[in-house]
Amino acid sequence: MASRSFRSGSAVAVAAALLTVGCAAAGDADPPASAPAGAVADSTESDSQTSDAQISDASGADPAAPRQRFRYPTAPMAPAGDEENAVEAVEAIAMIRQFIPTGTLDLASVDALGATGDLRHAWYLSDLLRFFRGDDGQRIVDAFEQLSSVSIADDPQSATSPWLSVTNHLIAWDTPAYPGYQADKGALFTQVEPDWEPFFSDEDANIDWRLLSWGGVFIDDRELGDPDNCPGGCIPSLDDPATTDAAGGDWYPDDRIVFGLVEGDEALAFPKNIAEIHEMFNFTLGDRRFGLPYCTLCGSAQAYYTDNSGADEQPILRTSGLLIRSNKVMYDLVTESVFDTFTGDAVSGPLQDAGISLEEATLVRSTWGEWKQAHPDTQIIAEDGGIGRSYDLDPLAGRDDDGPIFPIGDADARLDVQELIVGVITDDGTPIAFPSNQASAIIADGGEVELGGVRLEVVGDGLRAVDAASGEDIAAHEAFWFAWSQFHPDTELFAP
């Protein structure tokens, strides 16, 4: 594998300049933060989480009532995505791009973009708003409101994050992007992180660039096994972590959550507090090689086999620092190919060209006490991760209790956005979901939970999916409802 260089000091300086423009304005809110405190230096990215007590509470058979969410106004008219850009819009964006490397915003060109009447260019305004705040940010909002004829003041989120409100409006409206948007967005984002360039330069990438946002941290491009943090801050993968037996895991309280994996005769538990810091593991279990991403924002831990993908060289999974609708974007360190974290499909780079898709294994969310009782020979990640560091038991400290902190647009109202579900894709491609607490309560009362030929069973005090006819395991994982349903909008939802 070719050696890789970290971002330049000048790029870090430009990113800092972009994020500090206008921050002295009174009442100016910081952008959403996504990394847990202490995970990386000066970072702002991470994923959403409820407390362990809430996750393991299976009292009551009915899911929680969905919390009330803002109803976005009717979508304004916009040209089709392939319609040619107006000359005025092209010139305005070119001027904005010219000044971005200096960390300054050409406000006259922002105003000109708002006057074009082409709502598609609001996506570029949204991207600018991710980095520019204060008076500059207000000018961007004014341009958006001129383009859309919609005031964001009615949206409660606009008071704390105009960027979140503007972007949620555009996602909810499914506003098309304009020709050349990928290149314009890439020119902006690679000022923050030059190592994202291979993602944006792939013209054939199967990525909806409208939905891509910065999570607030840089790319993790450390070599496999590097125990150090990234210069400038990233969410660092923990590779081949040290483990202990269950007795050696007595440091971890029995009522705290682990993500449990079984391969052959071996079982391994990943403490949630360590997963919240690293969000990615590359490791061997039962003579198989795995990558395990954990998206704190969408409450989803998944395990993928990386030794049977068909790739010429075994993928090494890393966190990019980017998000798509509040879901982490992971990539392969070897080929710089982006993977869809939720599906395991390669969506850019050489691995997309080769049609690579990672096979998913079943991962169970359980309390540590119940997991080790069900698997007495289990291993657990060592208290210091094998790298000599300490981990708070609750590093996120309820950061995301009020709902998604990154843009998702509208949400499927059948369940609350942060209702945990067990999601499964059946053999015929049908997505189905089971509300986790409801399913656990039904099984505890002696009932059966089955839909579409899939049955849930209890492991520890977590859930696994099996084929209802054969009893064989089916790949499944838990996630917040908003995350699962936005990737699988046609999901069949279990109801007793």
N, C-alpha and C positions, 0 to 999 in steps of 0.2 A: 504494500500500500504506500502510495506517495506521501511524503511528509507534508504536513499542513501548517500553515502559519496563522497565528491569531490576528485579529483585527488590529489595525494600526492605531497608534495613540491619537492621530488626527481624527479618525472615525469616531472614537469614543468622545472626543471633544465636541465634534459636530452633534452627536446624539445628545450630549449634555446641554449644548446650546439650544437645540430644538426644544428640549423639554423644560428649559428654564425661561424661555421667552415669555414675558408678561406675567411671571409668577408672583410678582410683587403686588399685583392687583388685589384690592381688598375683596375678600370673600371668594377668591378663585380656588376652586376645588382641585385636588390632585387627581390625576387619572387613576383608574382602578388598579389595585395592586394584585399581582397573581402569585408571587412567591412568598412562602412563609418567612416570617422574620428570622434572620440568622442563617437562612439557607444559602444566600449569596450576598455579596457586597453590593449595596446600592441598587438592588433589583426591585422590580415592581410587578412581576408576573406570577400567577399561580392559579389553582383550580378550586372548585367549591366543595364544601364539606359540612356535614352536620356532626353533632357530637356522637360519641360511641353509644351513649345511653339512648339517644334517639334512634340510631341505626338498629340497635338490638332489641328495641321495644316492639314486641309482637302482640301487645294487648289490643283487643278490639279487632274484629274481622274486617271492618270497612276502612278503605284508604281515607286519609285526611281530605277534607273538603278543599278544592283548589283555591288558593288565595287569589284575591281580585287583582287583575292586571290591567294596565292601561290599554284602552281600545284605540288603535291607530286610525286616523281619518282615512277616508277613501283615497286610493292612490291617484295622484295627479297624472295627467297625460304625459307621455314621454315618447320620443321617436323610437323606432325599432333599433335593436342593437347594432345592425349592420348598416344603418343609414349614415351617410357621410357627415363628418363633423363640419360645423361652420368654421370659416376662416378665423373669425374673432375668437372662438374657443381655442383653436390650435395655437394662435399667437399668444393668448393669455397664459396658457399652460406652459408654453415654451419660455416665457419670461419668468414665471414662478420657478421653473426648474433651474433657470440660470442662476438664481440667487440662493437656492436651497443649500448648496455646499458651504455657504458662508454662515448658515444658521439664521438667515433673515428671510422675511416674507415680503414679497412685492404686493402690497395691499391694493394698489391700483389695478393690478392684474386679477386679484381676487374679486374686486368689484366688477371688473369687466366680464369675468366668468359668470358671475351672478346675473348679469344683464343679458346673457345669450338666450335665455328662455329654454335651454335644453337641459331637462332634469337629469339626463344621464351623467352629466358632469358633476352632479352632486356627490358621486362616489369619490371623486378626487378631492373635493372639499372635505368630505368625511375623513379621508386619509390625512390631509393637512391638519385637521382639527385634533387628531390623535397626538400631535406633537406641538402645536401652537395653542397657547392659552391666553388668558388675560384679554387685553384690548384687541390683539390680533385674532384671538379665538372668537371674539364677539363679531368681528368683521366677517369671519368665515360663516358664522351662524346667520348673519344678515344676508350674505350671498345665498346661502341655502334656502332661507325663507323667501327670498325674491324668486329663486328658481321654482320653488314648490308651491308658493302662495299658501304655505302652512306655517303657523307659529308653533314652535316647540314648547312654548311656555305652558301649554295645557298638560304637558307630560311631566309628572312629578320628578322623573329622573333628570330632567333638564337642569334642575337647580344644583345638582351635585356633579353631573357630568354631561355637558352639552354634546360631547362626542358620542357618548352612549346613546343619547336620545336621537340624535341625527341618524346614526348608523342603524339603530333599531327601526326607525321610520322607513329607511330605504330597503332594509331586508323585508319588513312586513309588506311593503308595496311591490316587492320583487322587481325593482327598477332595473332596467337593462343597463349594462355598461356600454361605453362608447368605443368605437374602433381605436386601438392604440392604448387602451387603459392599462393593460398588463405592463407595457414598457414604462408608462408614466409612473405607475405605482412602484415598479421595481427601481426606478431612478431615485425615488424618495426613500424607500426602505433600505436600499443598499448604502445610503449615506449613514444610516444607523448601524447596519451590520453588513459589511462588504461580503462576508461569506454566504449570504443568501443569494448571491448573484446566480449560481447555477440553477436555483429554483425558478427565478423570474425569467431567465434567458431561454428556458425550454418552451418553445412555442407550441409544442404538442402536449404539454402537461394537462392532465385532466383535473384541473384545480379551478374552482370558481373563485376568481381573484377578488370579486366583490366582497366575499365573506371572510377573506383573510385579514387578520389584524395582528398588531404587535402585542405580545403578552407582557412586555416590559423588561425582558432579560435578553442577553445575547445567546448566540448559538453555543451548544456544547459540542466542540470539535476536538476534544481531547482524545488521545489514543486509548485503545482498550486497556483497562487496568490502571490508568492514571488516577491517583487518589487525590490530586490537588484540585482546587477550584479554578475556574477560568479567570484570566485577567479581565477585569471589568464586570464580571458576574454572569453566571449562567445557572441553570438547574443541572447539577452534575450527576450523571449516571453513576450508580454503584455497581461495579463489575466484579463478578465472582466473589461476592462478599463472604466473609468468614461466618460459619454457623456453629451452633452448639446443639446438644440434645435438649430434650424438653426440660430436664432438671436444670440445665444451664441457662434456661430462659426464665428462671424465677424472678428476674428483674422486671419482667413485663407483667402488669396486673392481669389477673384472669378475666376481668370484665372488659378488657380493651380489645379492639378489633385487630384481627390478622386476615391476610389474604392467603388462603391455603391451596397448595398445588400438590397433586399426586401424580407420579410417573413411575409405572412399574411397581416395585416394592418400596419406593422411597416417597416421603412426604416432606414438604418444606413450608414453613410459615413465614410470611413477611409482615412484621409489625407495621401497623398503619402509620405510626408516628415517624418511622424511618422512611416509609414510602412517600410521606408528605414532603420530605426534604429532598429526596433524590428523584422521584417520579419516573425512574427508569432503572431496570436491572438487566444485566446480561449474565447468564449463569448456566451451569450444567446440573441436571437432575435426572437420575435414572439413566445415565449414559446418553441423554438427549440434551440438545442445546436450545435455550429459550431466550426470548426477550420479553420483558414484562413492563409495559408502560402503565403508569397510574396517572390519570387525569383528575387532579383534585377538584377542578372546577366543575366537572360533570360526574364526580363520584364514581368513576369507572376504572377498575383495574382489570387488565386483560393479559393473558399469557399466550404468546405465539412461539411455535417451533421455528427456529432459524436454521436448522440443519438439513431441511428437506425441501427448501423452497425452489430448487432448480437454478438458483443463481450460481454464476461461475465461482464466486467467492462468498463465503458465509456472511450474511448481513450482520452488522453491528448497529444496534438501535440507539439513537440519541434524540434528545429534545432540541428542537430547532429554535425555540423562543417565540414561535408564531402560533396563532390560534385560528381555528375556523369555527365560528359560532360557539365560542367558549369551549371548544375541544382542542386539546393540545395537538400540534402537528409534529409528528416524529419523522425521522429520516434515517437513511442508511449511511453510516460514516464512510463505508468503503467506496460507494459509487455516487454519493451525494444525491440519491434518489429519495423523493418524498413518499412516505406511506400514509394512506388514510388510516389513522390510528384506530378508528372504530371498526373498519372492515378488514384491515390487513392487506389491502390491495396497494400495489405500487402505482402512484399517480403521476410520477415524473421521472425523468432520467433514464439511464440504461435499464433499470429493473422494470419500469413501465413498458419500455420497448420490448422487453423479453416476456411481458405478460406475467410477471411474478406476483403471486398472492400468498401470504403467510397463512399457514394452517393454525387455527385457534384451538387451544386446550381449555378444559373447564377449570375455572378458578372460583373458589368458594370464599365468601365473606363470612367470618365466624368470630365469636369471641375466642380468645386464646385458651381459656379454661376448657371450653367445650371441644375445641379443635384437638388439643393434646389428649383429651379423654378418648375421642374417636380415633386418634392416631398416636398411640403412646410412643411409637418409635420415631415420631416426627423430629426433624431438625427445625431450628428457628434462627433467623439472622442474629448474629452476635450483638450484644448491647452497644458496642462501639462500631458496628458495621465492619470490623476488621481494619478500620483505618484510623483508630484512635481518637474518634470524636464522640461527643455526647449529644443526645437528642432529647428535646423536651417531649413530654408525653402528649402535649396538645399544642403543636407549633402554630396551627392556624387560628386557634383561639376564637372560633365562631365567626371568622371573617366573612363568610358567605351566607350567614343564616337568613338574610333578608332576600335571598334569591340570586340569580346569575349576575355577576358583576362585569361581564363582557357581553357584547351584543349577541342576541339570538333572534331578534325580530319577534314575531308572534309565537305563541306556544300552544300546543295541543291542550285544550281545556278539559279533556276527559279525566286528567289527574293533575294534582299539584305539580308545579315545575320540578320540585325536589323530592317527589315521592320516589323511593327506591323501587326499582323493578328488576326482575330477572328476565333478560332478553334472549331470545333464541331465534335462529333462522332455520326453518325446516328444510327437508331435502328438496322440496319443490320451490324453495325460495321465499316462502311466506314468513314474514316477521311476526312473532307473537311475543307478548309480554305478560308477566304475572306480577302484580303488586306484592312486594316481598313480605311486608308485615302481614298483609291479609292472608297470603299463602301459608306463612308459618303458623298463624293462628288456626287456620282450618285444619292443617295437618296435626297440630297439637291436640285438637278436639277429636281426632280420629277420622277426619274426612280425607278426601282425595282432591288433589289439584291437578287437573288435566285439561289440555286444550290442543287441538290440532295434532293428536298423536304424541304429544309431549307431556310427560308427567314430572312433577317436582317431588324430590325426596329431601329429607333432612340429613345434613352432614355436620356433625358438631351441633351448633345451632344456626348453621347457614343452610343454603339450599343448592342443590344441583339438579340438572335436567337429565332425564333419561328417556329413551324410546319407550313409549307405553306398552308396546307389544313385546319387545325383546329385553327390556331392562338395561340396554347398553347406554353408556354415557353419551350425551350430546353436548357439544361445545356451547357454553353459555357464560354470561357474566352479568353482574349487577351494574346498574347505572341510574343516575337521576332520569326521571321521565322526560324532561325537556331534551336531554341529550339523545336518548334512544329515539324518541319520536321524531326529532328533526332529521335524523338520518334515515328513519324508516317511518314515513308519515302514514303508510297504509297498514300499520301494525294492528293485528287482531288482539284485543285486550281481554284477558281472562275476567270472567264474572261468575260468581258461584250460582 
